[in-house]
Amino acid sequence: MSTRGRRPVRRSPLPGYKACRNCKAIVPEESDKCPVCGGTEFTKDWMGLIIILKPEESCIAKKLGITKEGMYAIEVL
Ligand SMILES: [Zn+2]
């Protein structure tokens, strides 16, 4: 089995947005600071988009460690 089968994602699912490397929040490209965790490291290589409205009631939010409502990437590459 090849270990090189995974293709890099060249285009984010949502043009004009990037994902925080720390908490996976999706923020507009022009932002230089994450509104959720205050992080400053971002990537355009992210996959999947999830919108969390009520983190306290969402098992997905708990699984991903999300405590604040907003848009998040499911996977940051
Ligand atoms: Zn963040």
N, CA, C, O and the ligand as a Tripos MOL2 file, in Angstrom:
@<TRIPOS>MOLECULE
protein
  309   307    78     0     0
PROTEIN
NO_CHARGES

@<TRIPOS>ATOM
      1 N           0.8350   -1.2050    0.0000 N.3       1 MET1
      2 CA          0.0000    0.0000    0.0000 C.3       1 MET1
      3 C           0.8640    1.2470    0.0000 C.2       1 MET1
      4 O           1.7770    1.3840    0.8150 O.2       1 MET1
      5 N           0.5760    2.1380   -0.9030 N.am      2 SER2
      6 CA          1.3650    3.3620   -0.9980 C.3       2 SER2
      7 C           1.0270    4.3380    0.1240 C.2       2 SER2
      8 O          -0.1320    4.4910    0.5100 O.2       2 SER2
      9 N           2.0460    4.9820    0.6270 N.am      3 THR3
     10 CA          1.8070    5.9960    1.6590 C.3       3 THR3
     11 C           1.6720    7.3780    1.0380 C.2       3 THR3
     12 O           1.4370    8.3680    1.7310 O.2       3 THR3
     13 N           1.8270    7.4250   -0.2950 N.am      4 ARG4
     14 CA          1.7590    8.7250   -0.9530 C.3       4 ARG4
     15 C           0.4220    8.9200   -1.6750 C.2       4 ARG4
     16 O           0.3030    9.7660   -2.5610 O.2       4 ARG4
     17 N          -0.5530    8.1490   -1.2940 N.am      5 GLY5
     18 CA         -1.8380    8.2120   -1.9700 C.3       5 GLY5
     19 C          -2.6790    9.4130   -1.6040 C.2       5 GLY5
     20 O          -3.6660    9.7160   -2.2740 O.2       5 GLY5
     21 N          -2.2940   10.0950   -0.5460 N.am      6 ARG6
     22 CA         -3.1070   11.2210   -0.0900 C.3       6 ARG6
     23 C          -2.7570   12.4850   -0.8610 C.2       6 ARG6
     24 O          -1.6180   12.9520   -0.8290 O.2       6 ARG6
     25 N          -3.7270   13.0170   -1.5380 N.am      7 ARG7
     26 CA         -3.4760   14.2030   -2.3500 C.3       7 ARG7
     27 C          -3.6560   15.4690   -1.5380 C.2       7 ARG7
     28 O          -4.6020   15.5830   -0.7580 O.2       7 ARG7
     29 N          -2.7570   16.4160   -1.7160 N.am      8 PRO8
     30 CA         -2.9280   17.6860   -1.0090 C.3       8 PRO8
     31 C          -4.1220   18.4570   -1.5500 C.2       8 PRO8
     32 O          -4.4070   18.4130   -2.7470 O.2       8 PRO8
     33 N          -4.8030   19.1470   -0.6870 N.am      9 VAL9
     34 CA         -5.9370   19.9590   -1.1150 C.3       9 VAL9
     35 C          -5.3990   21.3360   -1.5110 C.2       9 VAL9
     36 O          -4.8020   22.0390   -0.6950 O.2       9 VAL9
     37 N          -5.6120   21.7010   -2.7410 N.am     10 ARG10
     38 CA         -5.0390   22.9580   -3.2230 C.3      10 ARG10
     39 C          -6.0050   24.1290   -3.0560 C.2      10 ARG10
     40 O          -5.5940   25.2890   -3.0570 O.2      10 ARG10
     41 N          -7.2540   23.8210   -2.9160 N.am     11 ARG11
     42 CA         -8.2470   24.8720   -2.8370 C.3      11 ARG11
     43 C          -9.0760   24.6440   -1.5780 C.2      11 ARG11
     44 O          -9.5660   23.5370   -1.3550 O.2      11 ARG11
     45 N          -9.2350   25.6490   -0.7730 N.am     12 SER12
     46 CA        -10.0490   25.4720    0.4240 C.3      12 SER12
     47 C         -11.5100   25.3630    0.0050 C.2      12 SER12
     48 O         -11.8860   25.8730   -1.0500 O.2      12 SER12
     49 N         -12.3310   24.7130    0.8040 N.am     13 PRO13
     50 CA        -13.7480   24.5520    0.4630 C.3      13 PRO13
     51 C         -14.4820   25.8820    0.4220 C.2      13 PRO13
     52 O         -15.5390   25.9980   -0.1980 O.2      13 PRO13
     53 N         -13.9290   26.8640    1.0730 N.am     14 LEU14
     54 CA        -14.5860   28.1570    1.1380 C.3      14 LEU14
     55 C         -13.5690   29.2370    0.7540 C.2      14 LEU14
     56 O         -12.7610   29.6520    1.5850 O.2      14 LEU14
     57 N         -13.6080   29.6890   -0.4990 N.am     15 PRO15
     58 CA        -12.6170   30.6630   -0.9570 C.3      15 PRO15
     59 C         -12.6580   31.9340   -0.1130 C.2      15 PRO15
     60 O         -13.7330   32.4080    0.2560 O.2      15 PRO15
     61 N         -11.4930   32.4780    0.1870 N.am     16 GLY16
     62 CA        -11.4360   33.7020    0.9660 C.3      16 GLY16
     63 C         -11.3590   33.4520    2.4610 C.2      16 GLY16
     64 O         -11.3250   34.3890    3.2590 O.2      16 GLY16
     65 N         -11.3330   32.1710    2.8340 N.am     17 TYR17
     66 CA        -11.2520   31.8530    4.2550 C.3      17 TYR17
     67 C         -10.0700   30.9410    4.5410 C.2      17 TYR17
     68 O          -9.6130   30.1910    3.6780 O.2      17 TYR17
     69 N          -9.5890   31.0260    5.7730 N.am     18 LYS18
     70 CA         -8.4960   30.1620    6.2040 C.3      18 LYS18
     71 C          -8.8450   29.5860    7.5700 C.2      18 LYS18
     72 O          -9.7690   30.0470    8.2410 O.2      18 LYS18
     73 N          -8.0830   28.5640    7.9690 N.am     19 ALA19
     74 CA         -8.3810   27.8970    9.2330 C.3      19 ALA19
     75 C          -7.2660   28.1300   10.2410 C.2      19 ALA19
     76 O          -6.0860   28.1420    9.8920 O.2      19 ALA19
     77 N          -7.6580   28.3130   11.4900 N.am     20 CYS20
     78 CA         -6.6890   28.4760   12.5680 C.3      20 CYS20
     79 C          -6.0360   27.1230   12.8530 C.2      20 CYS20
     80 O          -6.7290   26.1170   13.0080 O.2      20 CYS20
     81 N          -4.7230   27.1000   12.9200 N.am     21 ARG21
     82 CA         -4.0180   25.8420   13.1680 C.3      21 ARG21
     83 C          -4.2380   25.3460   14.5920 C.2      21 ARG21
     84 O          -4.1210   24.1500   14.8600 O.2      21 ARG21
     85 N          -4.5460   26.2340   15.4770 N.am     22 ASN22
     86 CA         -4.6890   25.8720   16.8830 C.3      22 ASN22
     87 C          -6.0720   25.3120   17.1980 C.2      22 ASN22
     88 O          -6.1890   24.2330   17.7780 O.2      22 ASN22
     89 N          -7.1350   26.0520   16.8120 N.am     23 CYS23
     90 CA         -8.4800   25.6240   17.2120 C.3      23 CYS23
     91 C          -9.3600   25.2720   16.0190 C.2      23 CYS23
     92 O         -10.5100   24.8740   16.2060 O.2      23 CYS23
     93 N          -8.8440   25.4120   14.7890 N.am     24 LYS24
     94 CA         -9.5560   25.0490   13.5620 C.3      24 LYS24
     95 C         -10.6980   26.0040   13.2070 C.2      24 LYS24
     96 O         -11.5090   25.6920   12.3350 O.2      24 LYS24
     97 N         -10.7710   27.1270   13.8470 N.am     25 ALA25
     98 CA        -11.8110   28.0930   13.4910 C.3      25 ALA25
     99 C         -11.5710   28.6130   12.0790 C.2      25 ALA25
    100 O         -10.4290   28.8120   11.6650 O.2      25 ALA25
    101 N         -12.6640   28.8310   11.3420 N.am     26 ILE26
    102 CA        -12.5720   29.3920   10.0050 C.3      26 ILE26
    103 C         -12.7010   30.9060   10.1110 C.2      26 ILE26
    104 O         -13.6830   31.4220   10.6440 O.2      26 ILE26
    105 N         -11.7040   31.6040    9.6010 N.am     27 VAL27
    106 CA        -11.7250   33.0650    9.6740 C.3      27 VAL27
    107 C         -11.4550   33.6450    8.2880 C.2      27 VAL27
    108 O         -10.8190   32.9940    7.4600 O.2      27 VAL27
    109 N         -11.9340   34.8680    8.0280 N.am     28 PRO28
    110 CA        -11.6570   35.4950    6.7380 C.3      28 PRO28
    111 C         -10.1530   35.6540    6.5210 C.2      28 PRO28
    112 O          -9.3910   35.8570    7.4670 O.2      28 PRO28
    113 N          -9.7430   35.5580    5.2560 N.am     29 GLU29
    114 CA         -8.3200   35.6120    4.9140 C.3      29 GLU29
    115 C          -7.6170   36.8530    5.4490 C.2      29 GLU29
    116 O          -6.4330   36.8070    5.7800 O.2      29 GLU29
    117 N          -8.3450   37.9610    5.5320 N.am     30 GLU30
    118 CA         -7.6870   39.2060    5.9410 C.3      30 GLU30
    119 C          -7.4530   39.2990    7.4510 C.2      30 GLU30
    120 O          -6.7270   40.1800    7.9120 O.2      30 GLU30
    121 N          -8.0660   38.3880    8.2290 N.am     31 SER31
    122 CA         -7.8480   38.4050    9.6740 C.3      31 SER31
    123 C          -6.4340   37.9530    9.9950 C.2      31 SER31
    124 O          -5.9160   37.0240    9.3750 O.2      31 SER31
    125 N          -5.8070   38.6160   10.9710 N.am     32 ASP32
    126 CA         -4.4750   38.1480   11.3400 C.3      32 ASP32
    127 C          -4.4560   37.5650   12.7470 C.2      32 ASP32
    128 O          -3.4080   37.1630   13.2510 O.2      32 ASP32
    129 N          -5.6290   37.5250   13.3730 N.am     33 LYS33
    130 CA         -5.7090   36.9260   14.6940 C.3      33 LYS33
    131 C          -7.0040   36.1340   14.8080 C.2      33 LYS33
    132 O          -8.0670   36.5860   14.3820 O.2      33 LYS33
    133 N          -6.8970   34.9560   15.3850 N.am     34 CYS34
    134 CA         -8.0710   34.1060   15.5240 C.3      34 CYS34
    135 C          -9.0110   34.6690   16.5890 C.2      34 CYS34
    136 O          -8.5810   34.9400   17.7100 O.2      34 CYS34
    137 N         -10.2990   34.8480   16.2470 N.am     35 PRO35
    138 CA        -11.2560   35.4140   17.2110 C.3      35 PRO35
    139 C         -11.6120   34.4250   18.3190 C.2      35 PRO35
    140 O         -12.1580   34.8180   19.3490 O.2      35 PRO35
    141 N         -11.3100   33.1590   18.1160 N.am     36 VAL36
    142 CA        -11.6880   32.1430   19.1030 C.3      36 VAL36
    143 C         -10.5770   31.9210   20.1280 C.2      36 VAL36
    144 O         -10.8230   31.9860   21.3320 O.2      36 VAL36
    145 N          -9.3530   31.6590   19.6530 N.am     37 CYS37
    146 CA         -8.2710   31.3170   20.5800 C.3      37 CYS37
    147 C          -7.1720   32.3780   20.6200 C.2      37 CYS37
    148 O          -6.2640   32.3010   21.4470 O.2      37 CYS37
    149 N          -7.2520   33.3590   19.7370 N.am     38 GLY38
    150 CA         -6.2300   34.3990   19.7220 C.3      38 GLY38
    151 C          -4.9630   33.9910   18.9990 C.2      38 GLY38
    152 O          -3.9720   34.7210   19.0110 O.2      38 GLY38
    153 N          -4.9930   32.8210   18.3650 N.am     39 GLY39
    154 CA         -3.8180   32.3260   17.6430 C.3      39 GLY39
    155 C          -3.5440   33.1270   16.3820 C.2      39 GLY39
    156 O          -4.4280   33.8030   15.8570 O.2      39 GLY39
    157 N          -2.3260   33.0460   15.9090 N.am     40 THR40
    158 CA         -1.9520   33.8170   14.7130 C.3      40 THR40
    159 C          -1.4210   32.9190   13.6000 C.2      40 THR40
    160 O          -0.8990   33.4090   12.5980 O.2      40 THR40
    161 N          -1.5530   31.6170   13.7720 N.am     41 GLU41
    162 CA         -1.0850   30.7010   12.7260 C.3      41 GLU41
    163 C          -2.2770   30.1260   11.9830 C.2      41 GLU41
    164 O          -3.1760   29.5310   12.5760 O.2      41 GLU41
    165 N          -2.2620   30.3160   10.6660 N.am     42 PHE42
    166 CA         -3.3950   29.8730    9.8550 C.3      42 PHE42
    167 C          -2.9200   29.0330    8.6840 C.2      42 PHE42
    168 O          -1.7500   29.0730    8.3030 O.2      42 PHE42
    169 N          -3.8380   28.2800    8.1270 N.am     43 THR43
    170 CA         -3.5190   27.5050    6.9350 C.3      43 THR43
    171 C          -4.6960   27.5430    5.9770 C.2      43 THR43
    172 O          -5.8530   27.6480    6.3840 O.2      43 THR43
    173 N          -4.3710   27.4560    4.6940 N.am     44 LYS44
    174 CA         -5.4420   27.3770    3.6990 C.3      44 LYS44
    175 C          -5.7360   25.9330    3.3510 C.2      44 LYS44
    176 O          -6.6680   25.6440    2.6000 O.2      44 LYS44
    177 N          -4.9480   25.0340    3.8920 N.am     45 ASP45
    178 CA         -5.1680   23.6060    3.6390 C.3      45 ASP45
    179 C          -6.0440   23.0160    4.7260 C.2      45 ASP45
    180 O          -5.5570   22.4710    5.7160 O.2      45 ASP45
    181 N          -7.3210   23.1330    4.5260 N.am     46 TRP46
    182 CA         -8.2520   22.5560    5.4940 C.3      46 TRP46
    183 C          -9.3840   21.8750    4.7470 C.2      46 TRP46
    184 O          -9.6640   22.1780    3.5880 O.2      46 TRP46
    185 N         -10.0180   20.9560    5.4350 N.am     47 MET47
    186 CA        -11.0750   20.1970    4.7980 C.3      47 MET47
    187 C         -12.2950   20.1370    5.6980 C.2      47 MET47
    188 O         -12.1840   20.0800    6.9220 O.2      47 MET47
    189 N         -13.4440   20.1510    5.0760 N.am     48 GLY48
    190 CA        -14.6860   19.9860    5.8180 C.3      48 GLY48
    191 C         -15.0350   21.2340    6.5920 C.2      48 GLY48
    192 O         -14.1660   21.8780    7.1800 O.2      48 GLY48
    193 N         -16.2880   21.5670    6.5900 N.am     49 LEU49
    194 CA        -16.7360   22.7630    7.2910 C.3      49 LEU49
    195 C         -17.8710   22.3910    8.2270 C.2      49 LEU49
    196 O         -18.8190   21.7070    7.8410 O.2      49 LEU49
    197 N         -17.7620   22.8450    9.4390 N.am     50 ILE50
    198 CA        -18.8130   22.5480   10.4030 C.3      50 ILE50
    199 C         -19.2000   23.8490   11.0860 C.2      50 ILE50
    200 O         -18.3450   24.6460   11.4710 O.2      50 ILE50
    201 N         -20.4970   24.0470   11.2260 N.am     51 ILE51
    202 CA        -20.9690   25.2490   11.9050 C.3      51 ILE51
    203 C         -21.5400   24.8300   13.2520 C.2      51 ILE51
    204 O         -22.5090   24.0740   13.3260 O.2      51 ILE51
    205 N         -20.9330   25.3280   14.2980 N.am     52 ILE52
    206 CA        -21.3700   24.9940   15.6520 C.3      52 ILE52
    207 C         -22.2020   26.1580   16.1920 C.2      52 ILE52
    208 O         -21.7180   27.2820   16.3210 O.2      52 ILE52
    209 N         -23.4600   25.8600   16.5020 N.am     53 LEU53
    210 CA        -24.3290   26.9080   17.0300 C.3      53 LEU53
    211 C         -24.4480   26.8290   18.5510 C.2      53 LEU53
    212 O         -24.4590   27.8450   19.2450 O.2      53 LEU53
    213 N         -24.5380   25.5960   19.0480 N.am     54 LYS54
    214 CA        -24.6450   25.4110   20.5000 C.3      54 LYS54
    215 C         -23.6290   24.3780   20.9590 C.2      54 LYS54
    216 O         -23.9540   23.1990   21.0970 O.2      54 LYS54
    217 N         -22.3980   24.8210   21.1960 N.am     55 PRO55
    218 CA        -21.3220   23.8740   21.5310 C.3      55 PRO55
    219 C         -21.6520   23.0120   22.7440 C.2      55 PRO55
    220 O         -21.2170   21.8630   22.8250 O.2      55 PRO55
    221 N         -22.4170   23.5590   23.6850 N.am     56 GLU56
    222 CA        -22.7120   22.7870   24.9010 C.3      56 GLU56
    223 C         -23.6720   21.6340   24.6240 C.2      56 GLU56
    224 O         -23.7710   20.6980   25.4170 O.2      56 GLU56
    225 N         -24.3880   21.7070   23.4790 N.am     57 GLU57
    226 CA        -25.3450   20.6500   23.1600 C.3      57 GLU57
    227 C         -24.8590   19.7450   22.0320 C.2      57 GLU57
    228 O         -25.5160   18.7580   21.7030 O.2      57 GLU57
    229 N         -23.7300   20.0710   21.4480 N.am     58 SER58
    230 CA        -23.2570   19.3230   20.2880 C.3      58 SER58
    231 C         -22.1880   18.3110   20.6680 C.2      58 SER58
    232 O         -21.1540   18.6610   21.2370 O.2      58 SER58
    233 N         -22.4560   17.0430   20.3410 N.am     59 CYS59
    234 CA        -21.4450   16.0240   20.6420 C.3      59 CYS59
    235 C         -20.2720   16.1380   19.6780 C.2      59 CYS59
    236 O         -19.1500   15.7490   20.0040 O.2      59 CYS59
    237 N         -20.5430   16.6850   18.4660 N.am     60 ILE60
    238 CA        -19.4380   16.8920   17.5170 C.3      60 ILE60
    239 C         -18.4960   17.9660   18.0550 C.2      60 ILE60
    240 O         -17.2740   17.8400   17.9700 O.2      60 ILE60
    241 N         -19.0790   19.0130   18.6040 N.am     61 ALA61
    242 CA        -18.2640   20.0860   19.1780 C.3      61 ALA61
    243 C         -17.3990   19.5400   20.3110 C.2      61 ALA61
    244 O         -16.2230   19.8860   20.4260 O.2      61 ALA61
    245 N         -17.9820   18.6930   21.1370 N.am     62 LYS62
    246 CA        -17.2130   18.1180   22.2460 C.3      62 LYS62
    247 C         -16.0760   17.2650   21.7200 C.2      62 LYS62
    248 O         -14.9550   17.3020   22.2250 O.2      62 LYS62
    249 N         -16.3980   16.4910   20.6860 N.am     63 LYS63
    250 CA        -15.3910   15.6020   20.1070 C.3      63 LYS63
    251 C         -14.2250   16.3910   19.5240 C.2      63 LYS63
    252 O         -13.0700   15.9760   19.6130 O.2      63 LYS63
    253 N         -14.5510   17.5450   18.9230 N.am     64 LEU64
    254 CA        -13.5140   18.3630   18.3010 C.3      64 LEU64
    255 C         -12.9040   19.3490   19.2910 C.2      64 LEU64
    256 O         -11.9710   20.0770   18.9530 O.2      64 LEU64
    257 N         -13.4270   19.3720   20.5020 N.am     65 GLY65
    258 CA        -12.8760   20.2720   21.5130 C.3      65 GLY65
    259 C         -13.2880   21.7160   21.3160 C.2      65 GLY65
    260 O         -12.5730   22.6330   21.7220 O.2      65 GLY65
    261 N         -14.4520   21.9250   20.6840 N.am     66 ILE66
    262 CA        -14.9220   23.2770   20.4020 C.3      66 ILE66
    263 C         -15.8480   23.7430   21.5230 C.2      66 ILE66
    264 O         -16.8020   23.0510   21.8780 O.2      66 ILE66
    265 N         -15.5650   24.9020   22.0680 N.am     67 THR67
    266 CA        -16.3910   25.3980   23.1720 C.3      67 THR67
    267 C         -17.0720   26.7170   22.8240 C.2      67 THR67
    268 O         -17.8610   27.2450   23.6080 O.2      67 THR67
    269 N         -16.7620   27.2390   21.6470 N.am     68 LYS68
    270 CA        -17.3320   28.5160   21.2670 C.3      68 LYS68
    271 C         -18.0380   28.3720   19.9290 C.2      68 LYS68
    272 O         -17.5260   27.7000   19.0340 O.2      68 LYS68
    273 N         -19.2120   28.9920   19.7750 N.am     69 GLU69
    274 CA        -19.9280   28.8310   18.5150 C.3      69 GLU69
    275 C         -19.1970   29.5120   17.3670 C.2      69 GLU69
    276 O         -18.4780   30.4920   17.5610 O.2      69 GLU69
    277 N         -19.3950   28.9750   16.1700 N.am     70 GLY70
    278 CA        -18.7370   29.5460   15.0080 C.3      70 GLY70
    279 C         -18.5190   28.4970   13.9310 C.2      70 GLY70
    280 O         -19.0480   27.3880   14.0160 O.2      70 GLY70
    281 N         -17.7380   28.8490   12.9180 N.am     71 MET71
    282 CA        -17.4330   27.9390   11.8160 C.3      71 MET71
    283 C         -16.0660   27.3130   12.0550 C.2      71 MET71
    284 O         -15.1090   28.0030   12.4070 O.2      71 MET71
    285 N         -15.9840   26.0040   11.8600 N.am     72 TYR72
    286 CA        -14.7280   25.3070   12.0810 C.3      72 TYR72
    287 C         -14.4380   24.3420   10.9450 C.2      72 TYR72
    288 O         -15.3450   23.8270   10.2900 O.2      72 TYR72
    289 N         -13.1600   24.1120   10.7300 N.am     73 ALA73
    290 CA        -12.7350   23.0730    9.7900 C.3      73 ALA73
    291 C         -12.7710   21.7420   10.5210 C.2      73 ALA73
    292 O         -12.4750   21.6640   11.7130 O.2      73 ALA73
    293 N         -13.1400   20.6910    9.7880 N.am     74 ILE74
    294 CA        -13.1430   19.3710   10.4090 C.3      74 ILE74
    295 C         -11.7010   18.8500   10.4760 C.2      74 ILE74
    296 O         -11.3000   18.2120   11.4490 O.2      74 ILE74
    297 N         -10.9400   19.1370    9.4250 N.am     75 GLU75
    298 CA         -9.5410   18.7080    9.4410 C.3      75 GLU75
    299 C          -8.6380   19.8140    8.9300 C.2      75 GLU75
    300 O          -8.8900   20.3960    7.8750 O.2      75 GLU75
    301 N          -7.5940   20.0990    9.6730 N.am     76 VAL76
    302 CA         -6.5790   21.0560    9.2360 C.3      76 VAL76
    303 C          -5.3500   20.2560    8.8510 C.2      76 VAL76
    304 O          -4.8400   19.4660    9.6440 O.2      76 VAL76
    305 N          -4.8750   20.4640    7.6280 N.am     77 LEU77
    306 CA         -3.7660   19.6330    7.1300 C.3      77 LEU77
    307 C          -2.4150   20.2070    7.5160 C.2      77 LEU77
    308 O          -1.3800   19.6330    7.1770 O.2      77 LEU77
    309 ZN         -7.9180   29.6480   16.8480 Zn       78 ZN78
@<TRIPOS>BOND
     1     1     2 1
     2     2     3 1
     3     3     4 2
     4     3     5 am
     5     5     6 1
     6     6     7 1
     7     7     8 2
     8     7     9 am
     9     9    10 1
    10    10    11 1
    11    11    12 2
    12    11    13 am
    13    13    14 1
    14    14    15 1
    15    15    16 2
    16    15    17 am
    17    17    18 1
    18    18    19 1
    19    19    20 2
    20    19    21 am
    21    21    22 1
    22    22    23 1
    23    23    24 2
    24    23    25 am
    25    25    26 1
    26    26    27 1
    27    27    28 2
    28    27    29 am
    29    29    30 1
    30    30    31 1
    31    31    32 2
    32    31    33 am
    33    33    34 1
    34    34    35 1
    35    35    36 2
    36    35    37 am
    37    37    38 1
    38    38    39 1
    39    39    40 2
    40    39    41 am
    41    41    42 1
    42    42    43 1
    43    43    44 2
    44    43    45 am
    45    45    46 1
    46    46    47 1
    47    47    48 2
    48    47    49 am
    49    49    50 1
    50    50    51 1
    51    51    52 2
    52    51    53 am
    53    53    54 1
    54    54    55 1
    55    55    56 2
    56    55    57 am
    57    57    58 1
    58    58    59 1
    59    59    60 2
    60    59    61 am
    61    61    62 1
    62    62    63 1
    63    63    64 2
    64    63    65 am
    65    65    66 1
    66    66    67 1
    67    67    68 2
    68    67    69 am
    69    69    70 1
    70    70    71 1
    71    71    72 2
    72    71    73 am
    73    73    74 1
    74    74    75 1
    75    75    76 2
    76    75    77 am
    77    77    78 1
    78    78    79 1
    79    79    80 2
    80    79    81 am
    81    81    82 1
    82    82    83 1
    83    83    84 2
    84    83    85 am
    85    85    86 1
    86    86    87 1
    87    87    88 2
    88    87    89 am
    89    89    90 1
    90    90    91 1
    91    91    92 2
    92    91    93 am
    93    93    94 1
    94    94    95 1
    95    95    96 2
    96    95    97 am
    97    97    98 1
    98    98    99 1
    99    99   100 2
   100    99   101 am
   101   101   102 1
   102   102   103 1
   103   103   104 2
   104   103   105 am
   105   105   106 1
   106   106   107 1
   107   107   108 2
   108   107   109 am
   109   109   110 1
   110   110   111 1
   111   111   112 2
   112   111   113 am
   113   113   114 1
   114   114   115 1
   115   115   116 2
   116   115   117 am
   117   117   118 1
   118   118   119 1
   119   119   120 2
   120   119   121 am
   121   121   122 1
   122   122   123 1
   123   123   124 2
   124   123   125 am
   125   125   126 1
   126   126   127 1
   127   127   128 2
   128   127   129 am
   129   129   130 1
   130   130   131 1
   131   131   132 2
   132   131   133 am
   133   133   134 1
   134   134   135 1
   135   135   136 2
   136   135   137 am
   137   137   138 1
   138   138   139 1
   139   139   140 2
   140   139   141 am
   141   141   142 1
   142   142   143 1
   143   143   144 2
   144   143   145 am
   145   145   146 1
   146   146   147 1
   147   147   148 2
   148   147   149 am
   149   149   150 1
   150   150   151 1
   151   151   152 2
   152   151   153 am
   153   153   154 1
   154   154   155 1
   155   155   156 2
   156   155   157 am
   157   157   158 1
   158   158   159 1
   159   159   160 2
   160   159   161 am
   161   161   162 1
   162   162   163 1
   163   163   164 2
   164   163   165 am
   165   165   166 1
   166   166   167 1
   167   167   168 2
   168   167   169 am
   169   169   170 1
   170   170   171 1
   171   171   172 2
   172   171   173 am
   173   173   174 1
   174   174   175 1
   175   175   176 2
   176   175   177 am
   177   177   178 1
   178   178   179 1
   179   179   180 2
   180   179   181 am
   181   181   182 1
   182   182   183 1
   183   183   184 2
   184   183   185 am
   185   185   186 1
   186   186   187 1
   187   187   188 2
   188   187   189 am
   189   189   190 1
   190   190   191 1
   191   191   192 2
   192   191   193 am
   193   193   194 1
   194   194   195 1
   195   195   196 2
   196   195   197 am
   197   197   198 1
   198   198   199 1
   199   199   200 2
   200   199   201 am
   201   201   202 1
   202   202   203 1
   203   203   204 2
   204   203   205 am
   205   205   206 1
   206   206   207 1
   207   207   208 2
   208   207   209 am
   209   209   210 1
   210   210   211 1
   211   211   212 2
   212   211   213 am
   213   213   214 1
   214   214   215 1
   215   215   216 2
   216   215   217 am
   217   217   218 1
   218   218   219 1
   219   219   220 2
   220   219   221 am
   221   221   222 1
   222   222   223 1
   223   223   224 2
   224   223   225 am
   225   225   226 1
   226   226   227 1
   227   227   228 2
   228   227   229 am
   229   229   230 1
   230   230   231 1
   231   231   232 2
   232   231   233 am
   233   233   234 1
   234   234   235 1
   235   235   236 2
   236   235   237 am
   237   237   238 1
   238   238   239 1
   239   239   240 2
   240   239   241 am
   241   241   242 1
   242   242   243 1
   243   243   244 2
   244   243   245 am
   245   245   246 1
   246   246   247 1
   247   247   248 2
   248   247   249 am
   249   249   250 1
   250   250   251 1
   251   251   252 2
   252   251   253 am
   253   253   254 1
   254   254   255 1
   255   255   256 2
   256   255   257 am
   257   257   258 1
   258   258   259 1
   259   259   260 2
   260   259   261 am
   261   261   262 1
   262   262   263 1
   263   263   264 2
   264   263   265 am
   265   265   266 1
   266   266   267 1
   267   267   268 2
   268   267   269 am
   269   269   270 1
   270   270   271 1
   271   271   272 2
   272   271   273 am
   273   273   274 1
   274   274   275 1
   275   275   276 2
   276   275   277 am
   277   277   278 1
   278   278   279 1
   279   279   280 2
   280   279   281 am
   281   281   282 1
   282   282   283 1
   283   283   284 2
   284   283   285 am
   285   285   286 1
   286   286   287 1
   287   287   288 2
   288   287   289 am
   289   289   290 1
   290   290   291 1
   291   291   292 2
   292   291   293 am
   293   293   294 1
   294   294   295 1
   295   295   296 2
   296   295   297 am
   297   297   298 1
   298   298   299 1
   299   299   300 2
   300   299   301 am
   301   301   302 1
   302   302   303 1
   303   303   304 2
   304   303   305 am
   305   305   306 1
   306   306   307 1
   307   307   308 2
@<TRIPOS>SUBSTRUCTURE
     1 MET1         2 RESIDUE 1 A MET
     2 SER2         6 RESIDUE 1 A SER
     3 THR3        10 RESIDUE 1 A THR
     4 ARG4        14 RESIDUE 1 A ARG
     5 GLY5        18 RESIDUE 1 A GLY
     6 ARG6        22 RESIDUE 1 A ARG
     7 ARG7        26 RESIDUE 1 A ARG
     8 PRO8        30 RESIDUE 1 A PRO
     9 VAL9        34 RESIDUE 1 A VAL
    10 ARG10       38 RESIDUE 1 A ARG
    11 ARG11       42 RESIDUE 1 A ARG
    12 SER12       46 RESIDUE 1 A SER
    13 PRO13       50 RESIDUE 1 A PRO
    14 LEU14       54 RESIDUE 1 A LEU
    15 PRO15       58 RESIDUE 1 A PRO
    16 GLY16       62 RESIDUE 1 A GLY
    17 TYR17       66 RESIDUE 1 A TYR
    18 LYS18       70 RESIDUE 1 A LYS
    19 ALA19       74 RESIDUE 1 A ALA
    20 CYS20       78 RESIDUE 1 A CYS
    21 ARG21       82 RESIDUE 1 A ARG
    22 ASN22       86 RESIDUE 1 A ASN
    23 CYS23       90 RESIDUE 1 A CYS
    24 LYS24       94 RESIDUE 1 A LYS
    25 ALA25       98 RESIDUE 1 A ALA
    26 ILE26      102 RESIDUE 1 A ILE
    27 VAL27      106 RESIDUE 1 A VAL
    28 PRO28      110 RESIDUE 1 A PRO
    29 GLU29      114 RESIDUE 1 A GLU
    30 GLU30      118 RESIDUE 1 A GLU
    31 SER31      122 RESIDUE 1 A SER
    32 ASP32      126 RESIDUE 1 A ASP
    33 LYS33      130 RESIDUE 1 A LYS
    34 CYS34      134 RESIDUE 1 A CYS
    35 PRO35      138 RESIDUE 1 A PRO
    36 VAL36      142 RESIDUE 1 A VAL
    37 CYS37      146 RESIDUE 1 A CYS
    38 GLY38      150 RESIDUE 1 A GLY
    39 GLY39      154 RESIDUE 1 A GLY
    40 THR40      158 RESIDUE 1 A THR
    41 GLU41      162 RESIDUE 1 A GLU
    42 PHE42      166 RESIDUE 1 A PHE
    43 THR43      170 RESIDUE 1 A THR
    44 LYS44      174 RESIDUE 1 A LYS
    45 ASP45      178 RESIDUE 1 A ASP
    46 TRP46      182 RESIDUE 1 A TRP
    47 MET47      186 RESIDUE 1 A MET
    48 GLY48      190 RESIDUE 1 A GLY
    49 LEU49      194 RESIDUE 1 A LEU
    50 ILE50      198 RESIDUE 1 A ILE
    51 ILE51      202 RESIDUE 1 A ILE
    52 ILE52      206 RESIDUE 1 A ILE
    53 LEU53      210 RESIDUE 1 A LEU
    54 LYS54      214 RESIDUE 1 A LYS
    55 PRO55      218 RESIDUE 1 A PRO
    56 GLU56      222 RESIDUE 1 A GLU
    57 GLU57      226 RESIDUE 1 A GLU
    58 SER58      230 RESIDUE 1 A SER
    59 CYS59      234 RESIDUE 1 A CYS
    60 ILE60      238 RESIDUE 1 A ILE
    61 ALA61      242 RESIDUE 1 A ALA
    62 LYS62      246 RESIDUE 1 A LYS
    63 LYS63      250 RESIDUE 1 A LYS
    64 LEU64      254 RESIDUE 1 A LEU
    65 GLY65      258 RESIDUE 1 A GLY
    66 ILE66      262 RESIDUE 1 A ILE
    67 THR67      266 RESIDUE 1 A THR
    68 LYS68      270 RESIDUE 1 A LYS
    69 GLU69      274 RESIDUE 1 A GLU
    70 GLY70      278 RESIDUE 1 A GLY
    71 MET71      282 RESIDUE 1 A MET
    72 TYR72      286 RESIDUE 1 A TYR
    73 ALA73      290 RESIDUE 1 A ALA
    74 ILE74      294 RESIDUE 1 A ILE
    75 GLU75      298 RESIDUE 1 A GLU
    76 VAL76      302 RESIDUE 1 A VAL
    77 LEU77      306 RESIDUE 1 A LEU
    78 ZN78       309 GROUP 0 **** ****
